Amino acid sequence: MSARNGDKARFHRLRKRRTLQRVTIQAYRKALVVVKSGAESAIAVPK
């Protein structure tokens, strides 16, 4: 950790991780809705 940048690198890494996790969860929920609606052949969701 440098004196100039502080924890900027760590916080950016954590922010990217949270964003990716949020996107992944949203995609999984969309796939789950598709499966529950009856179009199971559209997306395969692990059980």
C-alpha positions as CSV (number, residue, x, y, z in Angstrom):
1,M,0.0,0.0,0.0
2,S,1.6,3.3,-1.1
3,A,1.3,6.5,0.8
4,R,-0.2,8.3,-2.3
5,N,-2.8,5.7,-3.3
6,G,-3.8,4.4,0.1
7,D,-6.3,1.6,-0.2
8,K,-7.5,2.6,-3.6
9,A,-6.4,-0.6,-5.3
10,R,-8.0,-2.8,-2.6
11,F,-11.3,-0.9,-2.7
12,H,-11.4,-1.0,-6.5
13,R,-10.8,-4.7,-6.4
14,L,-13.6,-5.3,-3.9
15,R,-16.0,-3.0,-5.8
16,K,-15.4,-5.0,-9.0
17,R,-16.0,-8.2,-7.1
18,R,-19.3,-7.0,-5.7
19,T,-20.4,-5.8,-9.1
20,L,-19.6,-9.1,-10.7
21,Q,-21.3,-11.0,-8.0
22,R,-24.4,-8.8,-8.4
23,V,-24.5,-9.4,-12.1
24,T,-24.1,-13.1,-11.7
25,I,-26.9,-13.3,-9.1
26,Q,-29.2,-11.3,-11.4
27,A,-28.5,-13.6,-14.4
28,Y,-29.2,-16.7,-12.2
29,R,-32.5,-15.2,-11.0
30,K,-33.5,-14.4,-14.6
31,A,-32.7,-18.0,-15.6
32,L,-34.7,-19.3,-12.7
33,V,-37.7,-17.3,-13.7
34,V,-37.4,-18.7,-17.2
35,V,-37.3,-22.2,-15.9
36,K,-40.2,-21.7,-13.6
37,S,-42.3,-20.3,-16.4
38,G,-42.0,-23.5,-18.4
39,A,-39.4,-22.8,-21.0
40,E,-36.8,-25.2,-19.5
41,S,-35.0,-25.8,-22.7
42,A,-33.9,-22.1,-22.9
43,I,-31.3,-22.1,-20.2
44,A,-29.9,-25.0,-18.1
45,V,-29.8,-24.1,-14.4
46,P,-27.8,-26.3,-12.1
47,K,-29.8,-27.9,-9.3
